[in-house]
Amino acid sequence: MESPPADGRATESPLRTVGAAVGLGVAGIVALAVVSIPVGLLGGAAGLAFGTVFVVSIVLGQYVGFVGLGLAYLRGRGLEWPAVRSYLGIRRPSLRDLGVVVAGYLAIIGVLVAVLAAVLQFLPEPAENQGAAVFADNPELIPVGIVVMFLVVGPSEELLYRGIVQNRLRERLSAVPAVAIAGSIFAVVHVAALAGSPSAVAVTVLVLLVPGLVLGAVYEYTGNLVVPWLLHSTHNSVLLTLLLVGDVTNAPTGLLAAAVAF
């Protein structure tokens, strides 16, 4: 990957690096809210259909809040457009990369099954993911939602939380702490989309840490941002499909809905 221009970060403290990564992650979710909430309110006031308003608010919020912020940050560091693509590691996936997507998905599902089994036995039920709840209550939106996962949510969130946040951490930290911290930031910012008691929200963050860590690991392994993008989109799309064909009042299906990473 392309290295950012020298600007004193080679000597900054690891604590400052972590602080910068946290700031970027939080700024992304704030920017998303600043865009998506007014869009939703204006769309509702204009009498647009709920499904249209919901999808448009996701698209604009993700593209502006995550992609816009991330690219502006890299450009502000002096990277020209070809260097931005190189820094992020955006390239056509190879057969090996696609194999990593499959392996990563199996890893996510395997660990999630174990984690959710423990949740059912020992922990409070996870908080409700409000985005997943909207799709569960409006199943006619799910096919469009799957398209949005591949074209908007996957690429946008991966650009910011892996391409920007994780790479920022890797400038000063080794792979394991960088992946762990980026995955934790990714899981924690989803608090904005959760509804429930503090203990339920904490359980959901724990659940979301699973895909966050796997996404970071596959990005670190391949150096290709398209790989976690495809993995993230596939994971969310499969869970949305389960909401479409499954009984959301059934405990396992409802718990899986908490693992939708958007």
MOZI-V280529 format. One line per field, one symbol per residue. ss: DSSP state (a for helix, b for strand, c for the rest). burial: + if it has 16 or more other C-alpha atoms within 10 Angstrom, else -. A space follows every 50 residues. Layout:
# MOZI-V280529
ss: ???
burial: ???
This chain:
# MOZI-V280529
ss: ccccccccaaaccaaaaaaaaaaaaaaaaaaaaaaaaaaaaaaaacccca aaaaaaaaaaaaaaaaaaaaaaaaaaccccaaaaaaaaccccccaaaaaa aaaaaaaaaaaaaaaaaaaaaacccccbbaaaaaaaacaaaaaaaaaaaa aaaaaaaaaaaaaaaaaaaaccccaaaaaaaaaaaaaaaaaaabbccaaa aaaaaaaaaaaaaaaaaaaaaaccaaaaaaaaaaaaaaaaaaaaaccccc aaaaaaaccccc
burial: ---+------------++--++-++++++++++-++--++--+------- --+++++++++++++++++++--+----+---++++++++--+---+--+ ++-++--++--+---+--+-----+++++++++-++--+-++--++-+++ -++++++++++++++++++++++-+--++++++++++++++--+-----+ ++++++++++++++++++++-++++++++++++++++-++++++---+-- ---+++++++++
